[in-house]
């Protein structure tokens, strides 16, 4: 009882009541409205979405391109030497753990949900820039090419643009670990408690709740679809709540264990399962077709990157671009607050170049074999009548796409079970990182928010996922999460401008050869010791 009271007291003492109260209440109210009026909410949000991608496609496309160019410059330019910490400070996490946590938190639900499905959808409805006949050989190459474009380097840069300035100011200037730290270059570290900063943090809480609850709803639905497809097990609303509750308990335990003991270990396990499943599917599947089609798609991705990155279909309706490219960019913008905050939290002691390279080179290199293998195999099975991929998607929805694919391979039952395990572990790591970020946001930027805080957010995420699946409000909430990506596109441009101003000030020290001065402009040689309890 004494420990429980002490834990609760810590939760109350460190809480930022303004951000927590407004963010929690506004999120809960909006989600309740969506749950009670899913059709009307979906219709309204659909109209707003259509307006945004019709009138402001250029904002999403242009902002993402700017982020890509700036991130590439950080990786190869002199600012990459800047350390996110003290000069003699070692990275808090080993490279393997750092990469695994970044990858699992950043791409999680998307890679299991869309891995086998996106290329299949593009194969059926060809992107206008590709200009091939549907379900043709050229369409197959173009389908994989566009999948790589949506999940390649562009996917990771919003996290970097949010993470780097937060980590820089948090680990070098003792700024709070929260999204509003992005405006520190303009208002100063001592002025981050004003109304603009609070508004940004509240918006970040709302975007995080909407984005992650919807994502957990999708992944939970995929798990339930796997039960139905593989084992002919259909459970009612009560069973759905029980399943999602079980998953929630799993990630809540992980959250309570902290970053090192919970999130890092599960992320490493996650990456091992992911790598094994990719390799086995590649070897047992249509290996030659995957290689031939995939290599050409990779080549087209690099050669035509500029065209795809700036393509808005200005001469057409723009509907395809709105439904796919703008949707993805808006979605990752809405994930950027929590994803970027989590990446900032685990980047202590690393240089900017190391963090950027881990995302742009490491994460992209890890996702490419997966999408080549899954997308290529799905298309091959459909083209050659091995498995009715498009028919199953039409019957069960996109969430089923992985199961007929694995079912058509040797040891299909085992592979499907491993795939379902991967769905579960990605569910856990997504929820882990988001609840930690919410904890930091609602405690004024504490790097180690209380266990009670994280458990509260974990319970809310799991409950919302259950309600969304049962109540059918996923589409409406998904639309709201996409809409929240618009202001964060603007905020990201502000973050880039702030980094340019701050790093330009540090740049003379770099060019003068005094790298130690450049890596710690505070002049302090004190080494900050990480908290091993988290």
Secondary structure, 3 states (H helix, E strand, C coil): CHHHHHHHHHHHHHCCHHHHHHHHHHHHHHHHHHHHCHHHHHHHHHHHHHHHHHHCHHHHHHHHHHHHHHHHHHHHCHHHHCECCCCCCCCCCCHHHHHHHHHHHHHHHHHHHHCCCHHHHHHHCCCCCCCCCCCCHHHHHHHHHHHHHHHCHHHHHHHHHHHHHHHHHHHHHCCCCCHHHHHHHHHCHHHCCCHHHHHHHHHHHHHHHHHHHHHHHHHHHHHHHHHHHHHCCCCCHHHHHHHHHHHHHHHHHHHHHCHHHHHHHHHHHHHHHHHHHHHHHHHHCCHHHHHHHHHHHHHHHHHCHHHHHCCCCCCCCCHHHHHHHHHHHHHHHHHHHHHHHHHHHHCCCCEHHHHHHHHHHHHHHHHHHHHHHHHHHHHHHHHCCCCCHHHHHHHHCHHHHHHHHHHCCCCHHHHHHHHHHHHHHHHHHHHHHHHHHHHHHCCCCCCCCCHHHHHHHHHHHHHHHHHHHHHCCHHHHHHHHHHHHHHHHHHHHHHHHHHHHHHHHHHHHHHCCCHHHHHCCCCCCCCCCCCCCC
